[in-house]
Amino acid sequence: AIQRDPASRVHILGIGQVMPDIAAILSAERLAIVLGAVAQSYEHVIVATPSLLNYSYASRLGRFARGTVVVAMEDRTAAGVAAVDRLGGMGFPNIAIVAVAPSAPSPKTPPEVAAA
């Protein structure tokens, strides 16, 4: 289930072939077991999720976090600031906002492989 990214030293625990049910994952009792085991095995663990603000169980991730990054579009930084306040209230620590400018990829440029 954990695979090494061929372009880096990163190991990835993928989501599989179907779009996961985020609410079911956050409410699963196994979440703490999996995150605890991964955190003991790796120095850094990055969990990429869609917005967690609408999920009541999102605070379960907050107890494992050492830091949190909110990514907001450059023209929506006010929404990013509001998300920081709500996530802080849910137990997420050390929150930073990253504002990104929308960009259209050039059709002649090959896609980059990136891992965090």
WOKA-V549123 format. One record per residue. RES is the residue in one small letter. PSI is psi in whole degrees, 0 to 359 (none if undefined). Layout:
RES,PSI / RES,PSI
//
This chain:
a,328 / i,125 / q,149 / r,135 / d,122 / p,342 / a,0 / s,188 / r,10 / v,142 / h,139 / i,132 / l,100 / g,169 / i,352 / g,196 / q,338 / v,155 / m,125 / p,154 / d,99 / i,319 / a,319 / a,321 / i,314 / l,331 / s,353 / a,136 / e,333 / r,346 / l,313 / a,321 / i,313 / v,310 / l,323 / g,317 / a,317 / v,319 / a,329 / q,333 / s,336 / y,146 / e,321 / h,135 / v,126 / i,125 / v,112 / a,124 / t,161 / p,179 / s,130 / l,0 / l,336 / n,8 / y,121 / s,334 / y,3 / a,332 / s,340 / r,327 / l,326 / g,327 / r,343 / f,346 / a,137 / r,336 / g,158 / t,138 / v,127 / v,124 / v,122 / a,146 / m,148 / e,323 / d,4 / r,32 / t,332 / a,320 / a,325 / g,319 / v,319 / a,321 / a,321 / v,315 / d,315 / r,317 / l,323 / g,321 / g,341 / m,2 / g,7 / f,127 / p,166 / n,62 / i,133 / a,150 / i,134 / v,119 / a,127 / v,142 / a,137 / p,140 / s,146 / a,124 / p,145 / s,134 / p,341 / k,348 / t,125 / p,148 / p,143 / e,149 / v,123 / a,148 / a,149 / a,none
//
